[in-house]
Every structure is written in C-alpha cells, then in structure tokens.
Amino acid sequence: MSKRIVILGAGESGTGCAVLAQKQGFDVFVSDAGIIKDKYTQELSAAGIAFESGAHTADLILNADEIIKSPGIPDKAEMVKKVIEKGIPIISEIEFANRYTTAKHIAITGTNGKTTTTMLCYHILKKAGFNVGLGGNVGKSYARQVAEDHYDYYVLELSSFQLDNTYHFKPHVSILCNITPDHLDRYNYDLKLYINSKFRICMNQSEEDYFIYCADDPITKEHMKDYKILAQLRPFSFYTEQTSGAYVHEKQFNLLYNLPKTSNQLLTMFINDFALKGIHNSYNSMAAAIAANVLNINKDVIRESLIDFQNVEHRLEYVATVGGVDFINDSKATNVNSTWYALESMDKPVVWIVGGVDKGNDYTALLPLVKEKVKVIVCLGVDNHKIHEAFGKHVDIMLNTSSADEAVLVAKRFSEKGDVVLLSPACASFDLFANYEDRGWQFKAAVKQL
C-alpha cells in the first residue's frame, strides 16, 4: 500500500509538492482552507491528484503518513494543531524535494536582503554556465523543478517559515544575510525562536561545506556561539578587514582567496562599480561573490556579474525620471529595517512615500536618516497616526493619501528637479492593496501616467 502524503496549501509550493509526490508513487491528497487559484486546480485535475478547496476535512488529512505544510500556514492553525496532537510528521517543501535530488544547493536566508542575494547568486552561476535552478521563496516551486528538471545546482531563497520544517536539508553553501526582529507573531514574540529558525540553514552542514555570514550583524555574531557550526566560515564586512571571505576598505571591495590567506586578494573593485548601490547592497554583493568564489567561479565572471546585475522587481527598482525627479519602487520593504537600508542608499533629497499596515513598528531607528535626507513625507495608508507621531516634528511637510495614484501625484507636486520620490513603506500592504506586488505595480502605473 502506498504511503499517504497530505499537502496543506495549494499555492506554487503545495502544487509543486503534489506533482513530485505523485511522480514518486505516493497516495497524494491536497487540502487548502482557502480558494485555490484556477491554474492550480486545473493542474491538479489534469494530473488526477485529489484535492479540496475552501475547507480542511479532518478524515482526509489525519490519515496521512506524512504532512507537507506550506510555509504560510502557522502552527497555531487548527488543523495543524490536530496533526501535531496525532503525532503525524510535518515537513516543508524544501525537506521533501531535497530527498529526490543529488544537486548541490546554495541556500540564502536573512531578515533582509535574501531575495536580492539569491537573484545575484543565480545570475552569477548562470553567467558562469552552471546548470542551475532558482527556487524557494522565488521563482518556480523547488519541488516542481526536482520533478520535472535535472539541475546540478539550486539557488534557494529560504524564509524562516521554510526552514522551520527542515530536518535533513544540507546545503553546500549557506548564506545568512542578517537577523533583525521580524515575524515575531509566528514565534510567540520570542526573538530567540526566530534566531533558531534562521540558524537551521547550517545545522546539517559538514566541514566540506561553507557558511557565509555578515560579520557586522550584531545578532548573528552574538548567537553564532549557540550553535555547532561545522562548515567552513566565510564572513563579510563593510567595516573591518577579514582574513577570509570579503570586506570593504576605503570603498574598495576585496574578495579573498577561498583558502584563508591574509591580504591575499582574488578580486578587488570599487563598490561604486557595483550594479547595486548602498551599504546594504554591498553586503548582498559580497555574500554572493563569496558563494561564487567557493564554487571556484572565475573572478572575471564574478566581476562582470556584480557590474551588470539588474535588481529584482519592487526592491529599490528604478521606475522613471520625470521632470528631473527619480521615482524608485521599494514596495517590498515591509519592515523598518528594509526601509532603513533604502533611505541609507539615497544620495538625493527624498520625498518618502510610507505607510500601510503597521506590524508593531518602532520608527526610532529611521529618525537620523529622516532628519538627514527626507524633505517631505507622503503617507499611504488607512491609519497614519504612528507615522505622524514619529516624524511630524522632523519634516516640514507631511500629507495623507489613500491610493497609489494620489500618493504619486502629491509626491510629484512637492518634489523638484534633483529629488527622488521613494516608495519604501516599512509596512504591510493589506489595507489598500492585495499585496506588496500590487502596491508596487500600482505605484509604477501611476508614475508612468505623469
């Protein structure tokens, strides 16, 4: 009798798992408490995979031998609690798909920067001619690619939620960009539980593997001693010289040989030549360059990739210049730390569009940058009182808007040649938009109508 696999959630991740599970000969059932998108119901139906939409039927779920849970479903969900009570093992897409591939993995996590670092790693590997897939939190389902493609390498962006239900996943290269408090509602408001999730990325690595981390990140540095890390350490720093990994000194990027050799540069270049601007993006570029280096990719390929990379949509994405004013879409900045990085990278006077669903934000960290760089604040949200309280005394003009069109028109009206209009909300989008992508798309559409 076939082992029964039940998949909770039928988005890209869950449907990809169903395709792989069916290929491996399991008795597969997919259950989604929400309404499954048409493209996924059509795919499941065409494949003959049983599923339900809009409900979780206990009798069809609690008879599973193993549950694959989509990362967006919290452990406090009623059906998940029942699964845990019954003792049925719960795994992630990453854990499941990893069983059926011999490919090497470059896995990236972190509170901020992981998407950009992932895309840059993928860009370098593709340019170097690697047979490489892109998955995890971006691109096609990793499980679907394992089922349908034959890649030798995978570059995977992994959130803490995706790492939570991994147990044997062992990347050859792991990258921890940084750790700042985020998603704490999923971790009982205990930062240490969130930190534990992030460090799962290196828990199964051996001495043959590599752990790349930010030597400037205080939480990472403080807690590394709490974990038994067997992988070879490759730090990166913007402020202090390193003997392995990479560092910046006097605006020059230094990538060191894979084997630690003090002052033995494999590659040097000025950070002003990076495609990605700002300190935070220098961190992302260093992390990706180290990953490429430990994979023995030619230094000229690394250099070219750092120069010609085009950033991901909604992350400090240049939209247009209208009347001498630059418009930047950073809608993916849904927390204070992401917006800090965005403001830090601006070198022109800023008209800042901010706001949305506040996630318990503490705006204190942004005050120095706001005082230094922001001339006008345009609030885009239903409830803007916390933003007014935080910054009202520090800028001359603050205005409330309730749509992307209105925000863009107001920002244009109060900007002048040489300014930048920056959409970097520091908040979730669900008060006025379907998601951060929708917010970014509406912003870009409004700019193009100016």
N, C-alpha and C positions, 0 to 999 in steps of 0.2 A: 504493500500500500504506500502511495506517495506521501512524503512529508507535506503537511499543510502549512503554507505561508500566507499570512494575512497582512495586507498592507493598509495602513491607516493614512489617508490622504492621497488624493489622485491628481496632484499637480504634475509638473515636469519630473520631479524626483520620484513620486509614487508610481506614476505610469511607467517610467523607465525601469523601476524595480520589477514591476509586473512583467514587462517584456523579458527581462533577464531571467526571472524566476520561472516563467513558462518554458523558456529555452532550456533551462536546467532540469526540467521534468517535474517540477513541484505542482501540487494541487494549490492553485492560486486564487485568492479572493481579495478584492479591493473594496474598501469602505471609506466613504467621505461624508462627514456630517454636513458639509456644505454642498452647494450645487456644482457638480463637475463641469468644467468647460467642454463645449461641444467637440473640440478637436481631440480631447482625451477620451470622451465617451465613444466617439467614432473609432478611435484606435483600439480601445479595449474590446469593443463589439466585434470589429473586424478580425481581431486575434482570437476571439472566442474565450476571452477572460471574463469570469463572473465578477460583477461589481454592483454596488448600491450607491445611490446619490441622495443626499439630504437626510441621512439617518445612519446610526450605528446599530445594527441588530446584534445583540449580545450572543445569541445562539450561533451565529455565523462567524463570530470573532473569537469567542472564548474557547473554541475547539481547536485553535491553532497550535502547531508545534513551535512556531516562532513568529514574532510580530516585527515588521519593519515599519517604523514610525517616521512620518515626515517631520522635518525639523521644526516646522511652525506650530506643532501640537505640543502644548506643555504637559508635564507630568501630572498636573493638578486637574486635567480634563477627566471627566467622569469615567469614560471608557478606559482611559489609560490606567486610572486607579484600580479599576476592576481587573485589568490584565495583570497589574503588579500584584494585587491580592491573590490571584490564582497562580502566580509564580511562572507565568509564561515569559520566556526570554524576549527582551526588546532590543533590537539593533537598529542602526542607521543605514541609510543607503550606502554610505562610504564603507562601512563594515561588511555589508552584504556583497557589494560588487567587487571588493578587493579580493574576495575568495576565488574569483574566477578570472584573474589576470596575473600574468607574470611581469607586467610592465613595472618600470621604476616610477616613483612618484615624487614630485616636488609639491609640497603642501604648505599653504600660506594661511596664517591666521593673525589676529590682532584686532583691537577695537577700531582702529582707523588705518587706512592705507592698504588694506589687504586686497581690495579689488584692483587698484592701480598696480600694486606689486605683482599680482597674479597675471594681469594682462601684459605687463612688461616682461616677466619671465617667459610667458608664452611667445611673445614677439621675438625675443632673443633666440629661443630654441627653434622657432620656425625659420628664422633667418639663417641659423646655423645648419639647417637641413635635417633636423630631427623629425622623426615620425611621431608627432605629439598631439595629444588630445587636451581639450580645455573643459573643465567641469567643476562640480561642487556647487558653489553659490552663483556661478556664472555659466553661460553657455548651455549646451545640451546636458541632459542628465548623464552623470558619470556611469550609472548602471546601464543605461541605454547604449552608450558607446562601448562598454565592455561586451554587451550582447551582439552589437552589430559591426563594430570596427575592430581593427587589430593594431592598436598603437603600442609603441615601445616605451613611451613616456606619457605621463599625465601631469598636467599642472592643475592643481585643485585649490580653489579658494574655499576655506572651511570656517564657518561660524562656530561659536561655542556650542550652539544647539546641535550642529552636525557632529561635533567631536564628542558630545556627551554620551552617545550610544555606540562609540567605537571601543573595541577591546583588544583587537589583534592587528589593527591597521599600522603599518610600519613604513613611513615614507623614507626614501633615501636621503632627501633633503627637506628639512622643515624650517620654516621661517616664522618667527614671532615678531611682528612689527612693533607692537607696543601693547600696553594694558592700561586702560582708564575705566572708571566705573561706567557701566552701561548694562542694559537689560537686567538690572538687579531684581526686577519683579519676578523673573524666572528663577532666581537663585535665593529666594527668601530674604532678599535685601542683605545678603552676606557676601561681601566682596571676595572673601577667600574662596567661596564656592565657584565664583566666576573665574578667579585666577586658576583654580584647579582644572577647570574645563579647558582653558587655553593651553596649559602645560601638558594636556593629554596628547598634543600633537607630537611630542618627542618621547612619550613614555615607553614605546617599544623599540626605539632606535638602538642600534649597536655601535660598536667602535668603528665600524665601516661606514657609518652614516654621518650626516652633518646637521648641526643645529645652529641656525643663523639668527642672531638676536640684536636688539638695539642696546648698546652699552650705555646710552644716555637716558634710558627709560627707568625711572626710579622704582616702579612696582616690579618690573621684570628683574632688575638687579637684586632687589631686596628678597625676592622669593625663589630665585634660582636654587638657593641652598636647600630649599624644602623638598627638592625632587632629585631622584637619582638619574642624572643625565649621562648616558654612556657615549653619546655621539660626540664627534669632534666639534669643538666650539669655534664659531666664526662670528665675532662681534662686528658691529659697525657703529661709528660715532661721528658726529659733526664737530665735536669739541676737543676730543683727546686722541692723541696718536695711539694706534694699535699695532701689535706685532703679528697679528693675523687678521683676515677679514678685510676691512676697508675703513678709511677715515677721510675727513676733510681737514685741510690745513691751509689757511690763508686763501680760501676759495678754490683750492685745488683738490680734486678728488684723487685719492690714492688707493688703488686696488692691489692687494699684496698677493704674492705667490700662494698657491694652495697650501704648500708646506710652510709653516711659520718661519719666517726669516726677517729679523728686524731690519727695517729700512731697505727692504728689497722689493721694489715696486714692479709689478707686472704691467700696470697701466696707470698713467696719470693723465688727467684732463681737467680743464676748468669747469666748475659747476655751471657757469653761465652758458656753457655749450650744451648742457642737458636740455632735452626737449621739455622736461617737466621742471617748472620753476618753484622756488620757495624751499625753505628748510625741510618741511615735511616731505616734499617730493625728492629732495636729495637723499633722505632716508630710504624712500622707496627704491630709488635708483641704485643706491649702494647695496641693498638687500638682494635685488635682482641680479646685479653684477656679480656678487659673491656666489650666488647659486649657479650662474653660468660658469664661473671660474672653477668651482669644484666638479663641474661636469666636463671640464677641460675644453670648453669652447674658446676658440681663437680670440685673442684680445682685440683684434681689429673688428670682428663681428660684434663684440660687446660694445666697443666704442661707437660704431655706426648705429647700433640699436638704441643706445642712450640718446643719440642725437636725433634720430628720425621717428621715434615712437610718437604715436598720436593717442592722447588720453581717452579714457572711457567716457561715454555719454553721461551727463549730469554730474561729473566730478571736475570742477574748475574748467568747464568746457567753454571755450570762446565761441560766442554766437555771432556777433557782428559789431562793427563800429558805425555809429550813426551820429552825424554832426560832430565828429571828433570825440565821441563818448563810447568807450568799450562796454559791451554787455557780456557778462560772464554768468553761466548757468552752473551753480553748485548745489542743485536741489538735493543731491544725495547726502549733503551734510545735515543729518537729522539729529545731531547732538552737539553740545557746546564745544567739545574737543575738535570735531571736524571743522567747525566754523572758525575756531582759533587758528587752525592751520591755513584756512582760506584767507582770513584777514591778514595774517602774518606775511603771506606771499604777495600782497598787493603793494605796488610801488607808486600808485597814483591816488589822489583823493577819492574816497569811496562814498557812493550813495548805496547804502546797505538795505536790501530787502530781507526782512527777518520775520519769523513767527510761524505759528501753526499750533499743533497740539503739544503743549509743554509736557515733558516727561520728568517733571521734578527738577528742572534745570536750575543750576546755580550759575548766574551770569558773571560772577565776580572775576573769573579768570579773563574775561574778554575786555574788562574796563580799560586796562592800559592801551590795548590796541585800538579800541573805540576812540579814546581821547587823542591818540596819535594820528589816526588815519581816517576816521569816519566824519563826514560833514553833515550828512542827512540820513535819518533812519526812516524807512518806509515799512510799516508793519503790515504783514499779510496774514491775517488770521481772524478767527471769530472772537477770541479773547486775548487782548494785547496788554493787559494791565501790568503783568510782571516785567515786560519789556520796558514799559514806560517808567516803572519804579526803578529799574536797574540803570537806565541810560538817560532818562529825561533831563537830568541836571548836567549832562555832559555833552549834549549836542544842541545846536541852536534850533533845529527843525526836526520834528517827529510827526508823522502822519499815519493815519489808519486807512487801510484799503481792504476790500473784501473779494477781489478777484485778481487773476494774473494780469488781465488787460488793464485794470485800474492801477495796479502797482507799477506796471511798466510806464504808463502814461505819466503818473505822478513823479516817478524817478527821473524820467526824461525832462520833465518841466523844471525840476530843481537841480539838474546837473548842468555842467558847462564843459566846453571843449577841454580835453585833458583829464577828465574824470573817468572813473569806472563805476558802472552800475553792477553790483554783485548780489545775485540771489544766492544766499547761503543761510538757510532758515533756522538752523540749530534746533529744529522741532520736527516732529512727525507731521504728516500732510493730511491726515484723515478728516480734518474739519471742513476743508473746502475742496479736496481733491481725492481721487481714487487711491493714489499712492504717490511716492516721490517722483516716479517717472512721469505720471500725468501732470504733476506740478511743473516739472522741467519742460515738458512738451508745450504746455500752455504758455509758459514764460517765453519760450523760443518763438512760438507762433505770434505772440503779441509784439515781440521785438521786430519781427520781420514785417509787421504791418505799419511800423512807424514811418 
